[in-house]
């Protein structure tokens, strides 16, 4: 039966690769890469450099396909259907790649940015392909260093405080208000900089963009003081590179019991 490795490759630093990831990479015959366009070509380039560094030349092949566009203007009730449509379009591509490019006795691999279990669609899309029943394969998942882990490490802080919970959410959810019952919140996928809505609160922010890469940017401090600086840096970086990936931890002073 065909096999698939879903391999977490870390947040951007080539040294984030684990020994397990390297071993799984060396077992693969085919690597599937979705091209996200010229603006994000460095994401593809890094994957290829990892292969050149860790997998013997001539033992594998790379198959590329264009990543489908997602409707990023959809909001409100239209948001979830837009994401579902995009995931189904990706499932069509995955199904074709596995059927046409992977032999029945071969092993394929997807090199996933960060950790495949945290805000990544690869596992869910493979499950959708299997549910269609048109191609059979088994797959396993190799964890990776997430941007969340890399963020707190670079800021030399912990993800949680003693006896207190931590929550991971999105910018879209944060815009609805600081989550109830937690004072430590990690925010991902925040294209609209929802942290600006907390400028009046007693909140410390640990922010990072392109974590683990040569373009890494780190800022921390009280949100009222640092929010303008983060907005400026974020705008400049996006203009320069054409894209941005950032993550941040919000730490609020606990309310008195």
PyMOL commands that set and color helices and strands:
alter all, ss='L'
color gray80, all
select helices_A, chain A and resi 14-16+19-27+38-54+78-101+122-132+147-154+171-174+194-198+223-241
alter helices_A, ss='H'
color red, helices_A
select strands_A, chain A and resi 2-8+30-35+61-66+107-112+137-142+166-170+184-188+203-209+217-222+246-252
alter strands_A, ss='S'
color yellow, strands_A
deselect
rebuild
show_as cartoon
